[in-house]
Amino acid sequence: MAWASWTTQGVFTGPGGVRTDEMGVVTGDLTVHTTWVGDRADVTVQYSGASDWFTLSGSPVECHSEESSRALHQAVVEAVRTGGGQSTPAGWTPVR
């Protein structure tokens, strides 16, 4: 089974941060991590330099290729920078 992962450090949230399942809204200097396996991508964030990871609300999402999972990761990085309490960006279908 194919897999890939991406990590982007030092992503500062816009006003209102991003929404996580475990902590609610988080703000500040975050690391964004996306892991793609087969047909789904899991997206997590952590305070940069910390050890705890938090699931971005709406994750995991359907993602059927490595290329689309890379695009998802970049869309999440931009969503974090935008802030506003966002979860996974619009257009990505959560896996239930």
Long-range contacts (C-beta under 8 A, 24 or more apart in sequence): 1-37, 1-38, 2-36, 2-37, 2-38, 2-66, 3-35, 3-36, 3-37, 3-38, 4-35, 4-36, 4-66, 4-69, 4-70, 5-33, 5-34, 5-35, 5-36, 6-33, 6-34, 6-69, 6-70, 6-73, 7-31, 7-32, 7-33, 7-34, 8-32, 8-33, 8-73, 8-77, 9-48, 10-48, 11-77, 11-80, 11-81, 12-80, 12-81, 13-80, 13-81, 13-83, 14-80, 14-81, 14-82, 14-83, 14-84, 15-83, 15-84, 16-83, 16-84, 16-85, 16-86, 17-83, 17-85, 18-45, 18-56, 18-79, 18-80, 18-83, 18-85, 18-86, 18-87, 19-56, 19-57, 19-85, 19-86, 19-87, 20-45, 20-54, 20-55, 20-56, 20-57, 21-54, 21-55, 21-56, 21-57, 22-54, 22-55, 23-54, 25-85, 26-54, 27-83, 30-80, 32-73, 32-76, 32-77, 32-80, 34-69, 34-72, 34-73, 34-76, 36-63, 36-66, 36-69, 36-72, 39-63, 39-64, 40-95, 41-69, 41-72, 41-73, 43-72, 43-73, 43-76, 43-88, 45-80, 56-87, 56-88, 57-87, 57-88, 58-87, 58-88, 58-92, 58-94, 59-87, 59-88, 59-94, 60-94, 60-95, 61-88, 61-92, 61-93, 61-94, 61-95, 62-92, 62-93, 62-94, 62-95, 63-92
